[in-house]
Amino acid sequence: MSDKLFDIKNDRRLSVYLYRAGFGCWLLYILMGARFMEDVQGYRNNCGFFSFVLMIMGLTTSMYYDYHHHPAEFEQKKKWLIFLYLVLALLLYNFILRGNPLAFGSLF
């Protein structure tokens, strides 16, 4: 094991830190829905989106480690990562590029 902090090929710490940061943002997202947090409720969707991005980045770095050390786990996680990247692309398109929230009535 290397003494480098972000040696993602041989060390899982970065993926753990990203997962924890994503989970913390998710908890903050839930907390921002409370009545006493009305001042920051405008940032609630941004916090939820950032949580999602951090967790996907954590999965990606974890998969890089698994690719080199645990090939069976890598094959299992690969399908989930592709699905999550598609979901992230849809969210990016709907909230950032298009500028309008997605209306579920227009999908059906």
Residue frames relative to the residue before (quaternion, step in Angstrom):
aa qw qx qy qz dx dy dz
M 1.0000 0.0000 0.0000 0.0000 0.00 0.00 0.00
S 0.4046 -0.7214 0.5180 0.2182 3.51 -0.95 0.92
D 0.4767 -0.6661 0.4888 0.3001 3.56 -1.20 0.44
K 0.4702 0.6623 -0.4495 0.3719 3.58 1.27 0.06
L 0.4943 -0.6847 0.4512 0.2886 3.57 -0.94 0.86
F 0.8070 0.2540 -0.1220 0.5190 3.59 0.89 -0.86
D 0.2893 0.7183 -0.5606 0.2934 3.56 0.89 0.97
I 0.1144 -0.8662 0.4816 0.0678 3.58 0.40 1.23
K 0.5619 0.5940 -0.4026 0.4114 3.59 1.17 -0.27
N 0.8157 0.2383 -0.0948 0.5185 3.59 1.00 -0.78
D 0.7589 0.3050 -0.1685 0.5502 3.59 1.24 -0.02
R 0.3375 -0.7807 0.5002 0.1628 3.57 -0.86 0.97
R 0.4184 0.7582 -0.4515 0.2148 3.61 1.17 -0.17
L 0.6418 0.5260 -0.3501 0.4346 3.63 0.88 -0.78
S 0.6616 0.4941 -0.3257 0.4606 3.60 0.90 -0.81
V 0.6303 0.5169 -0.3359 0.4719 3.60 1.04 -0.70
Y 0.6513 0.5082 -0.3194 0.4642 3.59 0.95 -0.83
L 0.6581 0.5014 -0.3146 0.4653 3.60 0.98 -0.80
Y 0.6286 0.5201 -0.3346 0.4716 3.60 1.01 -0.77
R 0.6726 0.4989 -0.2973 0.4586 3.58 0.89 -0.94
A 0.6486 0.5003 -0.3193 0.4765 3.60 0.98 -0.80
G 0.6450 0.5142 -0.3147 0.4696 3.59 1.02 -0.77
F 0.6566 0.4926 -0.3096 0.4799 3.56 0.99 -0.81
G 0.6317 0.5248 -0.3293 0.4658 3.58 1.05 -0.73
C 0.6477 0.4964 -0.3153 0.4845 3.59 1.00 -0.76
W 0.6250 0.5286 -0.3384 0.4642 3.57 1.06 -0.69
L 0.6477 0.4960 -0.3164 0.4841 3.60 1.00 -0.78
L 0.6325 0.5167 -0.3226 0.4785 3.57 1.06 -0.73
Y 0.6036 0.5546 -0.3386 0.4620 3.57 1.10 -0.74
I 0.6598 0.4868 -0.3026 0.4858 3.58 0.94 -0.86
L 0.6671 0.5112 -0.2991 0.4519 3.58 0.92 -0.90
M 0.6318 0.5493 -0.3338 0.4332 3.60 1.05 -0.70
G 0.6045 0.5565 -0.3597 0.4421 3.60 1.19 -0.23
A 0.5301 0.6422 -0.4034 0.3794 3.59 1.25 -0.22
R 0.6370 -0.5719 0.3745 0.3562 3.53 -1.18 0.61
F 0.6895 0.4896 -0.2978 0.4429 3.62 0.97 -0.76
M 0.6666 0.4676 -0.3030 0.4951 3.62 1.27 -0.10
E 0.2165 0.8224 -0.5033 0.1535 3.60 1.12 0.57
D 0.6005 0.5902 -0.3592 0.4025 3.60 1.12 -0.59
V 0.7792 0.3109 -0.1584 0.5207 3.59 1.08 -0.68
Q 0.3639 0.7572 -0.4823 0.2481 3.59 1.19 0.23
G 0.5743 0.5988 -0.3761 0.4125 3.58 1.15 -0.42
Y 0.7035 0.4365 -0.2529 0.5006 3.57 1.21 -0.47
R 0.3858 0.7631 -0.4572 0.2446 3.59 1.26 0.04
N 0.6779 0.4755 -0.3038 0.4712 3.61 0.86 -0.87
N 0.6264 0.5320 -0.3370 0.4594 3.58 1.03 -0.73
C 0.6530 0.5104 -0.3097 0.4660 3.56 0.99 -0.82
G 0.6519 0.5066 -0.3117 0.4704 3.60 0.99 -0.79
F 0.6494 0.5054 -0.3098 0.4764 3.56 1.00 -0.81
F 0.6547 0.5070 -0.3098 0.4673 3.58 0.96 -0.86
S 0.6022 0.5498 -0.3450 0.4647 3.57 1.09 -0.69
F 0.6525 0.5150 -0.3005 0.4677 3.57 0.95 -0.93
V 0.6625 0.5059 -0.3017 0.4627 3.59 0.94 -0.90
L 0.6576 0.5083 -0.3162 0.4573 3.60 0.92 -0.85
M 0.6705 0.4918 -0.3095 0.4613 3.58 0.95 -0.79
I 0.6348 0.4992 -0.3360 0.4846 3.60 1.04 -0.65
M 0.6353 0.5104 -0.3342 0.4734 3.60 1.01 -0.72
G 0.6265 0.5276 -0.3279 0.4707 3.59 1.07 -0.71
L 0.6490 0.5006 -0.3125 0.4801 3.58 1.00 -0.81
T 0.6429 0.5298 -0.3230 0.4490 3.58 0.99 -0.81
T 0.6913 0.4549 -0.2912 0.4799 3.60 0.85 -0.87
S 0.6118 0.5355 -0.3458 0.4684 3.58 1.10 -0.63
M 0.6602 0.5057 -0.3045 0.4644 3.56 1.02 -0.79
Y 0.5967 0.5468 -0.3696 0.4565 3.61 1.06 -0.58
Y 0.6427 0.4963 -0.3108 0.4940 3.57 1.04 -0.79
D 0.6764 0.4983 -0.2939 0.4559 3.58 0.89 -0.92
Y 0.5802 0.5875 -0.3740 0.4223 3.59 1.06 -0.63
H 0.7438 0.4017 -0.2167 0.4884 3.58 0.98 -0.82
H 0.8067 0.3108 -0.1360 0.4840 3.61 1.02 -0.72
H 0.7965 0.1370 -0.0520 0.5866 3.63 1.11 -0.63
P 0.1506 -0.8450 0.5055 0.0883 3.63 0.31 1.19
A 0.6232 0.5432 -0.3573 0.4345 3.63 1.02 -0.64
E 0.6598 0.4870 -0.3077 0.4824 3.59 0.96 -0.82
F 0.6097 0.5617 -0.3448 0.4404 3.56 1.06 -0.74
E 0.6646 0.5033 -0.3040 0.4610 3.60 0.90 -0.90
Q 0.6511 0.5108 -0.3167 0.4635 3.58 1.04 -0.74
K 0.7195 0.4533 -0.2525 0.4616 3.60 0.91 -0.89
K 0.5346 0.6659 -0.3993 0.3336 3.58 1.16 -0.53
K 0.6601 0.5080 -0.3157 0.4544 3.59 0.93 -0.83
W 0.6554 0.5061 -0.3144 0.4641 3.58 0.98 -0.79
L 0.6472 0.5265 -0.3279 0.4433 3.57 0.98 -0.78
I 0.6321 0.5188 -0.3316 0.4705 3.58 0.98 -0.77
F 0.6520 0.5087 -0.3077 0.4707 3.58 0.95 -0.87
L 0.6840 0.4827 -0.2938 0.4613 3.60 0.90 -0.88
Y 0.6202 0.5186 -0.3505 0.4729 3.61 1.05 -0.60
L 0.6299 0.5140 -0.3393 0.4732 3.61 1.04 -0.66
V 0.6434 0.5047 -0.3191 0.4789 3.59 0.97 -0.83
L 0.6543 0.5082 -0.3130 0.4643 3.58 0.96 -0.84
A 0.6386 0.5169 -0.3278 0.4664 3.58 1.00 -0.76
L 0.6457 0.5047 -0.3222 0.4740 3.60 0.98 -0.77
L 0.6572 0.4993 -0.3152 0.4684 3.58 0.95 -0.81
L 0.6403 0.5182 -0.3266 0.4635 3.58 0.95 -0.81
Y 0.6616 0.5035 -0.3130 0.4592 3.55 0.91 -0.86
N 0.7245 0.4664 -0.2632 0.4340 3.57 0.78 -0.99
F 0.7768 0.3688 -0.2029 0.4684 3.59 0.86 -0.87
I 0.7775 0.3366 -0.1862 0.4976 3.58 1.01 -0.62
L 0.7599 0.3937 -0.2328 0.4619 3.57 0.64 -1.03
R 0.7377 0.3951 -0.2316 0.4961 3.55 0.90 -0.88
G 0.3570 -0.7835 0.4484 0.2400 3.57 1.13 -0.56
N 0.7150 0.3727 -0.2507 0.5358 3.59 1.20 -0.25
P 0.4973 -0.6401 0.4751 0.3423 3.58 -1.01 0.67
L 0.5686 -0.6145 0.4386 0.3266 3.52 -1.17 0.63
A 0.2159 -0.7550 0.6069 0.1221 3.58 -0.86 0.98
F 0.3806 -0.7596 0.4799 0.2187 3.56 -0.53 1.16
G 0.5676 0.5960 -0.3800 0.4222 3.59 1.19 -0.42
S 0.6689 0.4989 -0.3119 0.4544 3.58 1.07 -0.63
L 0.5961 0.5769 -0.3632 0.4242 3.59 1.22 -0.33
F 0.7504 0.3818 -0.2050 0.4991 3.56 1.00 -0.78
